[in-house]
Amino acid sequence: MRIICGYTVNLDSVTTISGVEVAEMIADHGLTERVLERVSSPRDGIYDVEDFFSGLLLSMKRGIGAEWLIFDRGVFDFLKEHFLDGSQVILGGNSGNMANVLSDLGAGEVVINAPCHSRVQAELFGRAVRIPRIVDGRFVLAHPTEADFDGVDEVGIHFVFNFTRGTRVKVGETDFVALNDDRFIATYDPANIALLLNPVFEEYCEQFADRFDGAILSGFHLLLTEYPDGTTYRDKIDRLLDDLRSWKDKNPRLFVHLELGYFHSGMVESYLLERLGDVDSLGMNEVELARSSLLEGNHRLRSRIEALDIEGVLEGASIILSLTDLSRVCVHTGEFVVSIFEKGFIDPGVEAEALEFGVRAAASYAETGRHLGRDRIEQVLEGFSPSRLGRTEVLRLLDLFSGCELKGGSSSGEVDGYYAAGVPVLRCETPVTSVGLGDTFTAATFLRELELTKNKSL
């Protein structure tokens, strides 16, 4: 399989926070009162250190993951000084993560966009990942380690702060206790928040679109409403979707999946969702679904989605499907994954098999923190069991929608004129990481869908 993977690639600095350490850092810098004020009135991004701490504390208190953008270089320097050296530095960005998953699971070539590049970043890519170059007037696909390098300082860093359920941070007289295992991400990434393109990547994909089997796109959630050069999110989205339209014109069978992400602006998300005529499939987690601009004002439904009620999740996904030109919407949660799709788009049994493959890939990665290859994914994973809540919710498909139970613990049914398939996630007793599980699931499922439907109409 040959796959286009755009658009965001960066470095992740991953730290599991200590409640005592965070509390001491806030106190030692004399930030207690200002941090508490920001928690009461949070801003729409990170403009100073107080914003960073307030975002972290709110994410813990709410028990949900979040990603906030850093708009001040001083905060970036603060996080590097206090957290970078003791962190695990890994490849990041939805595109970077998914490219490596695709490579590890046997994709033939995965072509990525990398407008900013460094040797540290390049050495983290899998063997099937390629960057287009022009050599002697001809296009050449090279592994990132063989490409030209920009300065390492230009590569964006996303600071990922894992927290575990029960982690306690005392700020003054106020306790903040993490409700769930999750993570808060503070992102400093000027190139990716503008979705900059490597012009050679753009030219290569335009010229050779008919050679690819699929394209998996992400990063739109990072877009700002406007930029210092006078451009806006509309300019960025229009350019990228114009590129996609040209790919589809040359290759109508190209299977295109777009991963939504955590948008900070409903206006940006809404503009994107209104223009997905050349996108086949959309993916998201339950937080992103609940916050979707297409569900705005439906507070009861949003509450059901956040509570992981599978009927509410399917209702929200079907609303998005009905209001867009998409053929499939997939929602991945910490308890189950569910996909809803138009009849004729893909066989429900095939879709369930692809979802099960994605769930196994994510479970393996949670257990080890590494991508261990196809053999590890396809074997029965010892020491794993289906999520109890996930299993209960997936079985509700049988009762709610006159569904049928499939092998592997999955179920399918008919919902509002669409087909749906659901699979419980696999639980690992001692997970090594919670970062990148959504990307792992999405890429693995996407690849398996391509494999199972090759030479068929998706």
N, C-alpha and C positions, 0 to 999 in steps of 0.2 A: 504493500500500500504506500502511496505517495501522498503526503498530507501537508497543506499549508497551515502554519501555526502562528497566528498573530494576536496581540501586538506587543504585549509588555513583557520585558525581561529585566530583572534587577537582582540585587543581592538581598537576602534576608538575614538579619542578625537576630537569632532566636535565643530568648532568655526565659527561664521559668522564675517568676518573681518570688521573693521572700517578703511576706507582709511586714516583718520587722525592719528589713532593709529599706523598703519604700517609706515606711513611717519615719525612720531616722533621717532619710534623705530630705523629706519634706520639712522636718523640724530643723535640721542642721542648716538649711538654706533660708530659714525664716519665712517659710511660705504657708504656714498653717492657715492663717486667716484668709489669705487670698485664694488658696485652693478651695476652701470651704465655700467662699463666695462664688467661685466659678462652678462648683458642683451645683449650686442653687440656680445659677444662670449660665449654663454652658453656651459657648460660642460655636460657630459652624466650622471650626477648624482649629489648628494649633498655631497660635500666634506668639505664644510665650510659654515658659516652662510650666506655669500654673495651668494652662490649658491642657498640656500633656497629662499632668497628674489628675486633673479633673476627669478627663476622658477615660483614663485607666480605672479610676475609682467607680465611675458610673457604669462602665462595662462589667466590672466585678459585681456591683450591687444589683444590676439587672440580670446578671447571669447569662448574658449574650455576648457574642463576638461583635467587634466593630473595627472599622478602619477609619482613622482621621488623618487628614493631610497636614503636613508641616509647611507653613508659609514663611518661617523665619529661620535664616541660616544659623542664628545663635542657638536655637533649640536643637537643631541637627548636631551642632558641635557639642552641646551639653550631653546629648544621648551617646554620641561617640565616645566622649571622655569617660562617662560613667558606666556604660553598658557594653560597648563593642568588644573590648578585649576579653571579657569573660563569657562571651556569647558563642554560640555555634553559628558560623557563617555558611549559609547554604544558598543554592540557586533559588531565586524567587521570581515573582511575577506569574500570573496565571499561565501565560504562554510558555515561559521557561519551564515551569513545573510540568505542564502537560506535554511539552516536547520531549522531556526526559522519560515520562511514563510511556509515551508512544514508542520511543526508541527502545526502551527496555522490553516492551511487549512484542516487538518484532516488526514494527513499521519499517518499510524499506528505506524511505527518505522522509525526513521532517524538515521543511524549510521554514526558517524563522526570520522575524524582523529584529534587528539589533542595531539601532541607530547609535547607541553608546556601548562601548565594548571594552573589556579589560582582560588581561591574561588570567587573573583570578577567576573571573566569571567564565571564561572560555573553558578552563580545565574542569568545570563542573558539568559540562554537557555530555550527554550520551553519544555513543558512537554513530548513530544514524542521523544526528542533527547536522544540518547544513546551513551555511550562510552564502547567498549568492555574491559572487565577485565578477568583475570584468578584468580579464587578463588578455592582453594583446588584442583588444577589441572584441573578445568573445566572452559569453557568460560561462562561468565555472562555479560549480558548487563545492565549497570547501568546508571541512570541519571548523568550528569556531577557533580552535587552537592554531589554525593555519591562516586565519584572516588578519587584516591589519588592525592594530590596536590604537584606541584613543587612550587618554590618560585615565587612570583608575578613579580619580576624583569625580569624573563625569558620570560614573555609574551610580544609579539611584540605590539607596539603602532603605529597606522597610524594616523597622524595628518591631519585632514580634514578641509580645510579652504574654507567655502562657501563664494562666493561673488555674489552680485546682479548687474544687469545691471545698469551702470552709476556710480558705485563705483569708486572714484577718489583717486589716490595716487600720491602725488607730491614729486618727488625725485630730489633735486636740482632745476633746471629749467625745468625739464621734467615731463610732466603729463602722467600717465598711467590710462586709463579709461576702465572699464570692458564693453565689447561689449554685453555680455549676462549673464544671471544667470548661474552659474556653480560652480565648485570647483577644488581646487588644493590640492593634497594629498602628504605629505612628510612622507615616510615610513621608520621606523627603526624596522626591524624584521628579525634578523639573522636566526631563525628557518625556517620561511616560505620562505625566498628567496632561501633556499636550498631545499625546499619541503621535509622537514624531515617527516618521517613516524613514527607513534606509532607502534612498532612491533606487538603489540597485535591486533591492527586494521588490519594490513596487514594479519596476520595469520587468523583472524576471517573471513574476506572477502574471503580469499582463500578457506577456508573450507566450508563456508555456502553460496557461491555465488548463488547456485540454489534456495535459499529461498527469493531472492530479485526480485522486479519487475523492478527496474530501478536504474541507477547510474548517478549522476550529478557531473561533475568534473570541477575544476577550479584551478587557482593559477600558471599555467605554465608561465604566463607573468612575474612573479617575478624572474625567474631564471637568474643567472649570467652566463657568458660564462665559467668561471673557478672559483675554490674555493681553499682556502689555503691548504686543504688536498690533492690537486692534482687531484681531480675529476673535471669533466666538466658537462655542461648542457646535453651533450649526455648521460652520465652515469645516470643522474637523470631521463631524459625522458625515456630512454630504460627500466629502472627498473619499472617505473610506468606503461608503456604500456605493459610490460611483465606480470605484475599483472593483468591488464585488459584483456589480451589475455586468461589468465587462467580462469578468471571469465566467459568470453564468451564461452570458451570450455565447462564449466560445465553448463552454462545457455545461450544457443544461443538466447533465447527470451528476454534477459536482454536489456532494452532500455537505451542507453548510450548517454548523452548529454555532450558536453564540451563547456564551456564558455571561449572565447579567451582571453580577457583582453588587456591592453595597453602594448605591448612589447617594451622594450628599445633596443632590439637587433633583427634586421631582420634575422640574422643567426639562432638564437634560434627559432624564430617563424617558419622559413622555415623548419628547421629540424623536428619540431613537425608536421606541416601540411603534410609533406611527409609520415607520419607514422600513419595515422588515420584509418587504415583498420578495427579496432574493435570499432570505434566510429560511431554512427548513425547520430548525429546531432551536429551542431556547431552554437554558438550564439556570437553576438558582437554588439557594437554600430557603428554609422556611422564613427566616428573617427578611430576606430580600423579597420573597413573595408577599409577606404581610405588609411591607412598606411600599409595595408597588403603586405607582401613580394611578394605575388602572383600577385599583381597589380603594382609592381615596374616598373617605367618608363612610365606608362600610366597617364601622368599628367592631360590630359583633363578629363579622367574618374574620377580621384581623385577629381578634382574641382567640377564636377557634383555631386559626392557623398557628398562632404562637403556642397554643396548648397541644399542638401536634395531633389534632383531631383529623383523621385522614379524610373524612367527609368534607370538612372545611378546606383542607388543602386541595382536594380535587375540585371543589367549587371555585376556589380562587384561581386555580390553574385553568379551569375550563372557561372562566370569564376572560382571562388573557388570551386563550386560544380563539375564542369567538370574536374578540375585538381586534385581532391582528390578522396578518396573512400567513401565520405560522401553520405548520402541520403537526407539531409536537411540542409539548412543554413537559419538562422533567424537573421534579423537586426532590432534592436530596437533603435529608435531615439526619440528626444524630441517632434516630431510632428506626427509620425506614426510608426507602426511596420509592417514588411513585412517578409514573409517566402516563400522560394522557395524550392521545393522538387521533388523527382523523382515520376513519375507516379506509383501508386500502394503502395507507402509508407504510405500514409494516405489520407483519403478522404478530398477534399478541404473544404467542409462544416464543417467537424469535426475540421480541422485545424483552420478555421476562428473562430469557437466557442471557441477553446482553447486560441487563441490570444486575443479574446474579454475578456475572463475571466482574463487573465494576465494584460490587460490594466486596467480593473476595480480594480484589486488588487493594482496596482501601484498608481492609482489615489486616492484610499482610504488611502494608506500609505502617499502620498504626503500631503493630507489634514490634517492628524492627527499625523503623525510621529510614529504611532503605528499600529500593526497588530491586527485588531479587529474581526477576525473570519469570518467564511464562510457566515453567514447570511448577514453581512455587504457587502460582495463582491457581492453576487448574487442578491441583491436588486438593483433597479434603483437608481443611486446615484444622489440625489438632489443637485442642485448647480453646477453641472458639465455640460460641453458642449464639443463636439468634437472640436479638434483643427481645425481652418479654413484651415490653410495650409495643415494639415494632411488629412483633408477631401477632399480637392482639388486634392492632389497627389494620394490618394487611388482611387478616381473616374477615374483618368487617366488610371487605369488598364483596365477599360471598353473600352476606345477608342484605347489605344495602343495595347492591346492584345486580343481584341474581348472577353472581360471578361463578367462576370455577377455580378450583385449586390446582396449581401446576406443580411440577417437580421442583425440588429445591426450596420448598417453603413459600413460594411466590403464589400470588393470586391474580386473576384478571376479571374484568367485568365491563359492562357497558354503562357509560355515564353521559347523560345529556346528548346522546347521539354520537359520542366518541367512544373509543376503546380506552381502557386503562389497565395498567399492570403495576403491581406493587411487590416489593421484596423487603423483608426485615434486614437491618444491618447485622453484621456479625460483631459480637462483643469480645474484646480482648481484656483480660483481667488486669494486666499491667502495661498499658500503652506507653510507648516511648515518645510519641508525638501526637498532637492533634492538628498540626499545621500541614496543609497540603492534602488533606483527606478528600475534600471536595474536588480538587483538581485531579487527584488520582482516580477517583470514581468516574468523573466526567470523561477523562481521556480514555480510560479502559473501556467504558461502555461504548463510547463513540467508535473506537477501533473495532470492537466486537460486532457492532451493528454493521459496519462496513464489510467485515469479513462474511457475516452471515447473509448479507443481501447482495453481495457482489454478483454482477450480471443480472440482477433483478432491478426493478424500478422501485426506488425509495420514495 
